[in-house]
Every structure is written in C-alpha cells, then in structure tokens.
Amino acid sequence: MATIGQRIRSAREAAGLTRMGLAVALGLGSESTVRRWERDECYPPVKNLAVLAGVLQVSVASLVRADE
C-alpha cells in the first residue's frame, strides 16, 4: 500500500513537476516542505489538500485514500 507521501511524489512526477516547481505552484518558500511530505515526515495541511490536488490534477481522495 502506498503512503500519502508516495502518492504525492507519483502525482508530482506524473504532472511533470519538480519539487521546487510544486513548491512554487503552492506558494511555499522552498522545496523542503514538499520533500518532507514525500518522505512522510509530515503531511500537507488539510485546508490545502484541494489546492494540492488541483495543481497535481488528481482528486483529494486519490491522495489520501487508505486502500489501494
């Protein structure tokens, strides 16, 4: 089963974005936040999931679902 971080990374790569590109699209100061998400060190704030999903062109459910 893929983790949230693995799903974020997969969606980011499928969208053709670098970590920095995603960070810029989300208005983050640096790519370190995206790197921490992808490593499951922390998670995106719930209030930002819709924006993240929109940038990655996936559904919120596909990012956070518990089953695969």
mmCIF file of the N, C-alpha and C atoms, coordinates in Angstrom:
data_MODEL
# 
_entry.id   MODEL 
# 
loop_
_atom_site.group_PDB 
_atom_site.id 
_atom_site.type_symbol 
_atom_site.label_atom_id 
_atom_site.label_alt_id 
_atom_site.label_comp_id 
_atom_site.label_asym_id 
_atom_site.label_entity_id 
_atom_site.label_seq_id 
_atom_site.pdbx_PDB_ins_code 
_atom_site.Cartn_x 
_atom_site.Cartn_y 
_atom_site.Cartn_z 
_atom_site.occupancy 
_atom_site.B_iso_or_equiv 
_atom_site.pdbx_formal_charge 
_atom_site.auth_seq_id 
_atom_site.auth_comp_id 
_atom_site.auth_asym_id 
_atom_site.auth_atom_id 
_atom_site.pdbx_PDB_model_num 
ATOM 1   N N  . MET A 1 1  ? 0.845  -1.167 0.000   1.00 0.00 ? 1  MET A N  1 
ATOM 2   C CA . MET A 1 1  ? 0.000  0.000  0.000   1.00 0.00 ? 1  MET A CA 1 
ATOM 3   C C  . MET A 1 1  ? 0.900  1.242  0.000   1.00 0.00 ? 1  MET A C  1 
ATOM 4   N N  . ALA A 1 2  ? 0.607  2.175  -0.866  1.00 0.00 ? 2  ALA A N  1 
ATOM 5   C CA . ALA A 1 2  ? 1.381  3.402  -0.974  1.00 0.00 ? 2  ALA A CA 1 
ATOM 6   C C  . ALA A 1 2  ? 1.009  4.374  0.145   1.00 0.00 ? 2  ALA A C  1 
ATOM 7   N N  . THR A 1 3  ? 2.000  5.113  0.597   1.00 0.00 ? 3  THR A N  1 
ATOM 8   C CA . THR A 1 3  ? 1.760  6.127  1.617   1.00 0.00 ? 3  THR A CA 1 
ATOM 9   C C  . THR A 1 3  ? 1.290  7.421  0.937   1.00 0.00 ? 3  THR A C  1 
ATOM 10  N N  . ILE A 1 4  ? 0.837  8.360  1.730   1.00 0.00 ? 4  ILE A N  1 
ATOM 11  C CA . ILE A 1 4  ? 0.437  9.656  1.180   1.00 0.00 ? 4  ILE A CA 1 
ATOM 12  C C  . ILE A 1 4  ? 1.628  10.299 0.478   1.00 0.00 ? 4  ILE A C  1 
ATOM 13  N N  . GLY A 1 5  ? 2.770  10.231 1.103   1.00 0.00 ? 5  GLY A N  1 
ATOM 14  C CA . GLY A 1 5  ? 3.977  10.809 0.503   1.00 0.00 ? 5  GLY A CA 1 
ATOM 15  C C  . GLY A 1 5  ? 4.313  10.186 -0.837  1.00 0.00 ? 5  GLY A C  1 
ATOM 16  N N  . GLN A 1 6  ? 4.198  8.874  -0.935  1.00 0.00 ? 6  GLN A N  1 
ATOM 17  C CA . GLN A 1 6  ? 4.467  8.188  -2.205  1.00 0.00 ? 6  GLN A CA 1 
ATOM 18  C C  . GLN A 1 6  ? 3.458  8.603  -3.267  1.00 0.00 ? 6  GLN A C  1 
ATOM 19  N N  . ARG A 1 7  ? 2.203  8.773  -2.868  1.00 0.00 ? 7  ARG A N  1 
ATOM 20  C CA . ARG A 1 7  ? 1.182  9.202  -3.831  1.00 0.00 ? 7  ARG A CA 1 
ATOM 21  C C  . ARG A 1 7  ? 1.413  10.635 -4.285  1.00 0.00 ? 7  ARG A C  1 
ATOM 22  N N  . ILE A 1 8  ? 1.849  11.508 -3.373  1.00 0.00 ? 8  ILE A N  1 
ATOM 23  C CA . ILE A 1 8  ? 2.164  12.888 -3.751  1.00 0.00 ? 8  ILE A CA 1 
ATOM 24  C C  . ILE A 1 8  ? 3.325  12.893 -4.743  1.00 0.00 ? 8  ILE A C  1 
ATOM 25  N N  . ARG A 1 9  ? 4.359  12.135 -4.438  1.00 0.00 ? 9  ARG A N  1 
ATOM 26  C CA . ARG A 1 9  ? 5.521  12.100 -5.336  1.00 0.00 ? 9  ARG A CA 1 
ATOM 27  C C  . ARG A 1 9  ? 5.137  11.560 -6.704  1.00 0.00 ? 9  ARG A C  1 
ATOM 28  N N  . SER A 1 10 ? 4.386  10.491 -6.735  1.00 0.00 ? 10 SER A N  1 
ATOM 29  C CA . SER A 1 10 ? 3.966  9.904  -8.000  1.00 0.00 ? 10 SER A CA 1 
ATOM 30  C C  . SER A 1 10 ? 3.138  10.891 -8.819  1.00 0.00 ? 10 SER A C  1 
ATOM 31  N N  . ALA A 1 11 ? 2.200  11.568 -8.172  1.00 0.00 ? 11 ALA A N  1 
ATOM 32  C CA . ALA A 1 11 ? 1.358  12.545 -8.868  1.00 0.00 ? 11 ALA A CA 1 
ATOM 33  C C  . ALA A 1 11 ? 2.188  13.731 -9.346  1.00 0.00 ? 11 ALA A C  1 
ATOM 34  N N  . ARG A 1 12 ? 3.145  14.164 -8.539  1.00 0.00 ? 12 ARG A N  1 
ATOM 35  C CA . ARG A 1 12 ? 4.012  15.278 -8.925  1.00 0.00 ? 12 ARG A CA 1 
ATOM 36  C C  . ARG A 1 12 ? 4.831  14.918 -10.162 1.00 0.00 ? 12 ARG A C  1 
ATOM 37  N N  . GLU A 1 13 ? 5.408  13.738 -10.147 1.00 0.00 ? 13 GLU A N  1 
ATOM 38  C CA . GLU A 1 13 ? 6.199  13.298 -11.293 1.00 0.00 ? 13 GLU A CA 1 
ATOM 39  C C  . GLU A 1 13 ? 5.333  13.125 -12.533 1.00 0.00 ? 13 GLU A C  1 
ATOM 40  N N  . ALA A 1 14 ? 4.130  12.583 -12.363 1.00 0.00 ? 14 ALA A N  1 
ATOM 41  C CA . ALA A 1 14 ? 3.213  12.411 -13.491 1.00 0.00 ? 14 ALA A CA 1 
ATOM 42  C C  . ALA A 1 14 ? 2.804  13.760 -14.083 1.00 0.00 ? 14 ALA A C  1 
ATOM 43  N N  . ALA A 1 15 ? 2.757  14.787 -13.240 1.00 0.00 ? 15 ALA A N  1 
ATOM 44  C CA . ALA A 1 15 ? 2.402  16.133 -13.695 1.00 0.00 ? 15 ALA A CA 1 
ATOM 45  C C  . ALA A 1 15 ? 3.610  16.854 -14.304 1.00 0.00 ? 15 ALA A C  1 
ATOM 46  N N  . GLY A 1 16 ? 4.769  16.217 -14.252 1.00 0.00 ? 16 GLY A N  1 
ATOM 47  C CA . GLY A 1 16 ? 5.969  16.808 -14.825 1.00 0.00 ? 16 GLY A CA 1 
ATOM 48  C C  . GLY A 1 16 ? 6.548  17.944 -13.999 1.00 0.00 ? 16 GLY A C  1 
ATOM 49  N N  . LEU A 1 17 ? 6.304  17.913 -12.691 1.00 0.00 ? 17 LEU A N  1 
ATOM 50  C CA . LEU A 1 17 ? 6.785  18.966 -11.811 1.00 0.00 ? 17 LEU A CA 1 
ATOM 51  C C  . LEU A 1 17 ? 7.974  18.499 -10.977 1.00 0.00 ? 17 LEU A C  1 
ATOM 52  N N  . THR A 1 18 ? 8.907  19.401 -10.761 1.00 0.00 ? 18 THR A N  1 
ATOM 53  C CA . THR A 1 18 ? 9.965  19.154 -9.789  1.00 0.00 ? 18 THR A CA 1 
ATOM 54  C C  . THR A 1 18 ? 9.410  19.492 -8.416  1.00 0.00 ? 18 THR A C  1 
ATOM 55  N N  . ARG A 1 19 ? 10.141 19.143 -7.386  1.00 0.00 ? 19 ARG A N  1 
ATOM 56  C CA . ARG A 1 19 ? 9.714  19.538 -6.040  1.00 0.00 ? 19 ARG A CA 1 
ATOM 57  C C  . ARG A 1 19 ? 9.628  21.060 -5.952  1.00 0.00 ? 19 ARG A C  1 
ATOM 58  N N  . MET A 1 20 ? 10.617 21.738 -6.518  1.00 0.00 ? 20 MET A N  1 
ATOM 59  C CA . MET A 1 20 ? 10.614 23.196 -6.489  1.00 0.00 ? 20 MET A CA 1 
ATOM 60  C C  . MET A 1 20 ? 9.440  23.748 -7.287  1.00 0.00 ? 20 MET A C  1 
ATOM 61  N N  . GLY A 1 21 ? 9.154  23.147 -8.420  1.00 0.00 ? 21 GLY A N  1 
ATOM 62  C CA . GLY A 1 21 ? 8.011  23.582 -9.216  1.00 0.00 ? 21 GLY A CA 1 
ATOM 63  C C  . GLY A 1 21 ? 6.701  23.464 -8.459  1.00 0.00 ? 21 GLY A C  1 
ATOM 64  N N  . LEU A 1 22 ? 6.538  22.370 -7.737  1.00 0.00 ? 22 LEU A N  1 
ATOM 65  C CA . LEU A 1 22 ? 5.331  22.195 -6.928  1.00 0.00 ? 22 LEU A CA 1 
ATOM 66  C C  . LEU A 1 22 ? 5.299  23.212 -5.799  1.00 0.00 ? 22 LEU A C  1 
ATOM 67  N N  . ALA A 1 23 ? 6.441  23.425 -5.166  1.00 0.00 ? 23 ALA A N  1 
ATOM 68  C CA . ALA A 1 23 ? 6.509  24.398 -4.079  1.00 0.00 ? 23 ALA A CA 1 
ATOM 69  C C  . ALA A 1 23 ? 6.110  25.791 -4.573  1.00 0.00 ? 23 ALA A C  1 
ATOM 70  N N  . VAL A 1 24 ? 6.611  26.180 -5.731  1.00 0.00 ? 24 VAL A N  1 
ATOM 71  C CA . VAL A 1 24 ? 6.276  27.491 -6.301  1.00 0.00 ? 24 VAL A CA 1 
ATOM 72  C C  . VAL A 1 24 ? 4.785  27.559 -6.614  1.00 0.00 ? 24 VAL A C  1 
ATOM 73  N N  . ALA A 1 25 ? 4.248  26.505 -7.214  1.00 0.00 ? 25 ALA A N  1 
ATOM 74  C CA . ALA A 1 25 ? 2.825  26.485 -7.566  1.00 0.00 ? 25 ALA A CA 1 
ATOM 75  C C  . ALA A 1 25 ? 1.936  26.601 -6.332  1.00 0.00 ? 25 ALA A C  1 
ATOM 76  N N  . LEU A 1 26 ? 2.414  26.113 -5.201  1.00 0.00 ? 26 LEU A N  1 
ATOM 77  C CA . LEU A 1 26 ? 1.641  26.154 -3.961  1.00 0.00 ? 26 LEU A CA 1 
ATOM 78  C C  . LEU A 1 26 ? 1.952  27.379 -3.115  1.00 0.00 ? 26 LEU A C  1 
ATOM 79  N N  . GLY A 1 27 ? 2.911  28.188 -3.558  1.00 0.00 ? 27 GLY A N  1 
ATOM 80  C CA . GLY A 1 27 ? 3.265  29.382 -2.801  1.00 0.00 ? 27 GLY A CA 1 
ATOM 81  C C  . GLY A 1 27 ? 4.099  29.095 -1.566  1.00 0.00 ? 27 GLY A C  1 
ATOM 82  N N  . LEU A 1 28 ? 4.835  27.995 -1.598  1.00 0.00 ? 28 LEU A N  1 
ATOM 83  C CA . LEU A 1 28 ? 5.698  27.644 -0.472  1.00 0.00 ? 28 LEU A CA 1 
ATOM 84  C C  . LEU A 1 28 ? 7.056  28.307 -0.661  1.00 0.00 ? 28 LEU A C  1 
ATOM 85  N N  . GLY A 1 29 ? 7.759  28.547 0.414   1.00 0.00 ? 29 GLY A N  1 
ATOM 86  C CA . GLY A 1 29 ? 9.040  29.229 0.339   1.00 0.00 ? 29 GLY A CA 1 
ATOM 87  C C  . GLY A 1 29 ? 10.158 28.401 -0.269  1.00 0.00 ? 29 GLY A C  1 
ATOM 88  N N  . SER A 1 30 ? 10.085 27.086 -0.099  1.00 0.00 ? 30 SER A N  1 
ATOM 89  C CA . SER A 1 30 ? 11.156 26.234 -0.617  1.00 0.00 ? 30 SER A CA 1 
ATOM 90  C C  . SER A 1 30 ? 10.613 24.829 -0.871  1.00 0.00 ? 30 SER A C  1 
ATOM 91  N N  . GLU A 1 31 ? 11.455 24.025 -1.474  1.00 0.00 ? 31 GLU A N  1 
ATOM 92  C CA . GLU A 1 31 ? 11.052 22.660 -1.780  1.00 0.00 ? 31 GLU A CA 1 
ATOM 93  C C  . GLU A 1 31 ? 11.135 21.723 -0.577  1.00 0.00 ? 31 GLU A C  1 
ATOM 94  N N  . SER A 1 32 ? 11.713 22.196 0.517   1.00 0.00 ? 32 SER A N  1 
ATOM 95  C CA . SER A 1 32 ? 11.894 21.311 1.673   1.00 0.00 ? 32 SER A CA 1 
ATOM 96  C C  . SER A 1 32 ? 10.572 20.809 2.237   1.00 0.00 ? 32 SER A C  1 
ATOM 97  N N  . THR A 1 33 ? 9.529  21.617 2.170   1.00 0.00 ? 33 THR A N  1 
ATOM 98  C CA . THR A 1 33 ? 8.219  21.172 2.652   1.00 0.00 ? 33 THR A CA 1 
ATOM 99  C C  . THR A 1 33 ? 7.710  20.024 1.800   1.00 0.00 ? 33 THR A C  1 
ATOM 100 N N  . VAL A 1 34 ? 7.833  20.143 0.489   1.00 0.00 ? 34 VAL A N  1 
ATOM 101 C CA . VAL A 1 34 ? 7.398  19.075 -0.417  1.00 0.00 ? 34 VAL A CA 1 
ATOM 102 C C  . VAL A 1 34 ? 8.217  17.816 -0.155  1.00 0.00 ? 34 VAL A C  1 
ATOM 103 N N  . ARG A 1 35 ? 9.515  17.969 0.043   1.00 0.00 ? 35 ARG A N  1 
ATOM 104 C CA . ARG A 1 35 ? 10.385 16.817 0.325   1.00 0.00 ? 35 ARG A CA 1 
ATOM 105 C C  . ARG A 1 35 ? 9.929  16.112 1.603   1.00 0.00 ? 35 ARG A C  1 
ATOM 106 N N  . ARG A 1 36 ? 9.585  16.886 2.641   1.00 0.00 ? 36 ARG A N  1 
ATOM 107 C CA . ARG A 1 36 ? 9.120  16.268 3.893   1.00 0.00 ? 36 ARG A CA 1 
ATOM 108 C C  . ARG A 1 36 ? 7.803  15.536 3.695   1.00 0.00 ? 36 ARG A C  1 
ATOM 109 N N  . TRP A 1 37 ? 6.902  16.089 2.871   1.00 0.00 ? 37 TRP A N  1 
ATOM 110 C CA . TRP A 1 37 ? 5.649  15.390 2.573   1.00 0.00 ? 37 TRP A CA 1 
ATOM 111 C C  . TRP A 1 37 ? 5.942  14.067 1.897   1.00 0.00 ? 37 TRP A C  1 
ATOM 112 N N  . GLU A 1 38 ? 6.823  14.105 0.891   1.00 0.00 ? 38 GLU A N  1 
ATOM 113 C CA . GLU A 1 38 ? 7.123  12.895 0.122   1.00 0.00 ? 38 GLU A CA 1 
ATOM 114 C C  . GLU A 1 38 ? 7.826  11.832 0.951   1.00 0.00 ? 38 GLU A C  1 
ATOM 115 N N  . ARG A 1 39 ? 8.508  12.244 1.985   1.00 0.00 ? 39 ARG A N  1 
ATOM 116 C CA . ARG A 1 39 ? 9.184  11.300 2.883   1.00 0.00 ? 39 ARG A CA 1 
ATOM 117 C C  . ARG A 1 39 ? 8.293  10.899 4.058   1.00 0.00 ? 39 ARG A C  1 
ATOM 118 N N  . ASP A 1 40 ? 7.047  11.367 4.054   1.00 0.00 ? 40 ASP A N  1 
ATOM 119 C CA . ASP A 1 40 ? 6.095  11.083 5.138   1.00 0.00 ? 40 ASP A CA 1 
ATOM 120 C C  . ASP A 1 40 ? 6.600  11.547 6.497   1.00 0.00 ? 40 ASP A C  1 
ATOM 121 N N  . GLU A 1 41 ? 7.414  12.613 6.491   1.00 0.00 ? 41 GLU A N  1 
ATOM 122 C CA . GLU A 1 41 ? 7.869  13.205 7.740   1.00 0.00 ? 41 GLU A CA 1 
ATOM 123 C C  . GLU A 1 41 ? 6.791  14.116 8.329   1.00 0.00 ? 41 GLU A C  1 
ATOM 124 N N  . CYS A 1 42 ? 5.946  14.647 7.468   1.00 0.00 ? 42 CYS A N  1 
ATOM 125 C CA . CYS A 1 42 ? 4.791  15.436 7.858   1.00 0.00 ? 42 CYS A CA 1 
ATOM 126 C C  . CYS A 1 42 ? 3.815  15.397 6.686   1.00 0.00 ? 42 CYS A C  1 
ATOM 127 N N  . TYR A 1 43 ? 2.657  15.985 6.863   1.00 0.00 ? 43 TYR A N  1 
ATOM 128 C CA . TYR A 1 43 ? 1.625  15.918 5.826   1.00 0.00 ? 43 TYR A CA 1 
ATOM 129 C C  . TYR A 1 43 ? 1.126  17.313 5.481   1.00 0.00 ? 43 TYR A C  1 
ATOM 130 N N  . PRO A 1 44 ? 0.608  17.459 4.276   1.00 0.00 ? 44 PRO A N  1 
ATOM 131 C CA . PRO A 1 44 ? 0.055  18.763 3.904   1.00 0.00 ? 44 PRO A CA 1 
ATOM 132 C C  . PRO A 1 44 ? -1.116 19.107 4.825   1.00 0.00 ? 44 PRO A C  1 
ATOM 133 N N  . PRO A 1 45 ? -1.276 20.383 5.148   1.00 0.00 ? 45 PRO A N  1 
ATOM 134 C CA . PRO A 1 45 ? -2.432 20.776 5.956   1.00 0.00 ? 45 PRO A CA 1 
ATOM 135 C C  . PRO A 1 45 ? -3.736 20.419 5.237   1.00 0.00 ? 45 PRO A C  1 
ATOM 136 N N  . VAL A 1 46 ? -4.697 19.945 5.973   1.00 0.00 ? 46 VAL A N  1 
ATOM 137 C CA . VAL A 1 46 ? -5.981 19.542 5.396   1.00 0.00 ? 46 VAL A CA 1 
ATOM 138 C C  . VAL A 1 46 ? -6.580 20.675 4.573   1.00 0.00 ? 46 VAL A C  1 
ATOM 139 N N  . LYS A 1 47 ? -6.463 21.912 5.062   1.00 0.00 ? 47 LYS A N  1 
ATOM 140 C CA . LYS A 1 47 ? -7.060 23.041 4.346   1.00 0.00 ? 47 LYS A CA 1 
ATOM 141 C C  . LYS A 1 47 ? -6.420 23.279 2.980   1.00 0.00 ? 47 LYS A C  1 
ATOM 142 N N  . ASN A 1 48 ? -5.227 22.706 2.738   1.00 0.00 ? 48 ASN A N  1 
ATOM 143 C CA . ASN A 1 48 ? -4.529 22.894 1.461   1.00 0.00 ? 48 ASN A CA 1 
ATOM 144 C C  . ASN A 1 48 ? -4.631 21.703 0.521   1.00 0.00 ? 48 ASN A C  1 
ATOM 145 N N  . LEU A 1 49 ? -5.297 20.640 0.938   1.00 0.00 ? 49 LEU A N  1 
ATOM 146 C CA . LEU A 1 49 ? -5.357 19.440 0.101   1.00 0.00 ? 49 LEU A CA 1 
ATOM 147 C C  . LEU A 1 49 ? -6.040 19.687 -1.241  1.00 0.00 ? 49 LEU A C  1 
ATOM 148 N N  . ALA A 1 50 ? -7.089 20.490 -1.264  1.00 0.00 ? 50 ALA A N  1 
ATOM 149 C CA . ALA A 1 50 ? -7.790 20.750 -2.522  1.00 0.00 ? 50 ALA A CA 1 
ATOM 150 C C  . ALA A 1 50 ? -6.890 21.494 -3.505  1.00 0.00 ? 50 ALA A C  1 
ATOM 151 N N  . VAL A 1 51 ? -6.117 22.450 -3.008  1.00 0.00 ? 51 VAL A N  1 
ATOM 152 C CA . VAL A 1 51 ? -5.198 23.193 -3.877  1.00 0.00 ? 51 VAL A CA 1 
ATOM 153 C C  . VAL A 1 51 ? -4.099 22.262 -4.384  1.00 0.00 ? 51 VAL A C  1 
ATOM 154 N N  . LEU A 1 52 ? -3.539 21.455 -3.494  1.00 0.00 ? 52 LEU A N  1 
ATOM 155 C CA . LEU A 1 52 ? -2.502 20.498 -3.878  1.00 0.00 ? 52 LEU A CA 1 
ATOM 156 C C  . LEU A 1 52 ? -3.023 19.546 -4.944  1.00 0.00 ? 52 LEU A C  1 
ATOM 157 N N  . ALA A 1 53 ? -4.197 18.992 -4.720  1.00 0.00 ? 53 ALA A N  1 
ATOM 158 C CA . ALA A 1 53 ? -4.790 18.073 -5.693  1.00 0.00 ? 53 ALA A CA 1 
ATOM 159 C C  . ALA A 1 53 ? -5.029 18.775 -7.032  1.00 0.00 ? 53 ALA A C  1 
ATOM 160 N N  . GLY A 1 54 ? -5.462 20.018 -6.987  1.00 0.00 ? 54 GLY A N  1 
ATOM 161 C CA . GLY A 1 54 ? -5.695 20.765 -8.214  1.00 0.00 ? 54 GLY A CA 1 
ATOM 162 C C  . GLY A 1 54 ? -4.423 20.983 -9.011  1.00 0.00 ? 54 GLY A C  1 
ATOM 163 N N  . VAL A 1 55 ? -3.357 21.352 -8.336  1.00 0.00 ? 55 VAL A N  1 
ATOM 164 C CA . VAL A 1 55 ? -2.073 21.556 -9.014  1.00 0.00 ? 55 VAL A CA 1 
ATOM 165 C C  . VAL A 1 55 ? -1.584 20.245 -9.622  1.00 0.00 ? 55 VAL A C  1 
ATOM 166 N N  . LEU A 1 56 ? -1.780 19.147 -8.905  1.00 0.00 ? 56 LEU A N  1 
ATOM 167 C CA . LEU A 1 56 ? -1.322 17.834 -9.384  1.00 0.00 ? 56 LEU A CA 1 
ATOM 168 C C  . LEU A 1 56 ? -2.310 17.183 -10.351 1.00 0.00 ? 56 LEU A C  1 
ATOM 169 N N  . GLN A 1 57 ? -3.471 17.797 -10.505 1.00 0.00 ? 57 GLN A N  1 
ATOM 170 C CA . GLN A 1 57 ? -4.520 17.302 -11.396 1.00 0.00 ? 57 GLN A CA 1 
ATOM 171 C C  . GLN A 1 57 ? -4.981 15.891 -11.020 1.00 0.00 ? 57 GLN A C  1 
ATOM 172 N N  . VAL A 1 58 ? -5.191 15.711 -9.718  1.00 0.00 ? 58 VAL A N  1 
ATOM 173 C CA . VAL A 1 58 ? -5.726 14.462 -9.179  1.00 0.00 ? 58 VAL A CA 1 
ATOM 174 C C  . VAL A 1 58 ? -6.814 14.821 -8.172  1.00 0.00 ? 58 VAL A C  1 
ATOM 175 N N  . SER A 1 59 ? -7.549 13.846 -7.718  1.00 0.00 ? 59 SER A N  1 
ATOM 176 C CA . SER A 1 59 ? -8.564 14.110 -6.700  1.00 0.00 ? 59 SER A CA 1 
ATOM 177 C C  . SER A 1 59 ? -7.933 14.071 -5.311  1.00 0.00 ? 59 SER A C  1 
ATOM 178 N N  . VAL A 1 60 ? -8.565 14.758 -4.389  1.00 0.00 ? 60 VAL A N  1 
ATOM 179 C CA . VAL A 1 60 ? -8.117 14.703 -2.995  1.00 0.00 ? 60 VAL A CA 1 
ATOM 180 C C  . VAL A 1 60 ? -8.164 13.263 -2.510  1.00 0.00 ? 60 VAL A C  1 
ATOM 181 N N  . ALA A 1 61 ? -9.215 12.556 -2.875  1.00 0.00 ? 61 ALA A N  1 
ATOM 182 C CA . ALA A 1 61 ? -9.360 11.164 -2.436  1.00 0.00 ? 61 ALA A CA 1 
ATOM 183 C C  . ALA A 1 61 ? -8.189 10.300 -2.903  1.00 0.00 ? 61 ALA A C  1 
ATOM 184 N N  . SER A 1 62 ? -7.702 10.549 -4.112  1.00 0.00 ? 62 SER A N  1 
ATOM 185 C CA . SER A 1 62 ? -6.587 9.734  -4.602  1.00 0.00 ? 62 SER A CA 1 
ATOM 186 C C  . SER A 1 62 ? -5.303 9.990  -3.826  1.00 0.00 ? 62 SER A C  1 
ATOM 187 N N  . LEU A 1 63 ? -5.187 11.158 -3.214  1.00 0.00 ? 63 LEU A N  1 
ATOM 188 C CA . LEU A 1 63 ? -4.007 11.451 -2.397  1.00 0.00 ? 63 LEU A CA 1 
ATOM 189 C C  . LEU A 1 63 ? -4.091 10.842 -1.011  1.00 0.00 ? 63 LEU A C  1 
ATOM 190 N N  . VAL A 1 64 ? -5.285 10.827 -0.423  1.00 0.00 ? 64 VAL A N  1 
ATOM 191 C CA . VAL A 1 64 ? -5.402 10.449 0.982   1.00 0.00 ? 64 VAL A CA 1 
ATOM 192 C C  . VAL A 1 64 ? -6.036 9.085  1.233   1.00 0.00 ? 64 VAL A C  1 
ATOM 193 N N  . ARG A 1 65 ? -6.449 8.407  0.214   1.00 0.00 ? 65 ARG A N  1 
ATOM 194 C CA . ARG A 1 65 ? -7.141 7.135  0.429   1.00 0.00 ? 65 ARG A CA 1 
ATOM 195 C C  . ARG A 1 65 ? -6.248 6.151  1.180   1.00 0.00 ? 65 ARG A C  1 
ATOM 196 N N  . ALA A 1 66 ? -6.875 5.337  1.981   1.00 0.00 ? 66 ALA A N  1 
ATOM 197 C CA . ALA A 1 66 ? -6.123 4.387  2.800   1.00 0.00 ? 66 ALA A CA 1 
ATOM 198 C C  . ALA A 1 66 ? -5.943 3.041  2.126   1.00 0.00 ? 66 ALA A C  1 
ATOM 199 N N  . ASP A 1 67 ? -6.703 2.770  1.089   1.00 0.00 ? 67 ASP A N  1 
ATOM 200 C CA . ASP A 1 67 ? -6.603 1.470  0.429   1.00 0.00 ? 67 ASP A CA 1 
ATOM 201 C C  . ASP A 1 67 ? -6.207 1.661  -1.036  1.00 0.00 ? 67 ASP A C  1 
ATOM 202 N N  . GLU A 1 68 ? -5.639 0.612  -1.578  1.00 0.00 ? 68 GLU A N  1 
ATOM 203 C CA . GLU A 1 68 ? -5.261 0.614  -2.991  1.00 0.00 ? 68 GLU A CA 1 
ATOM 204 C C  . GLU A 1 68 ? -5.631 -0.689 -3.615  1.00 0.00 ? 68 GLU A C  1 
# 
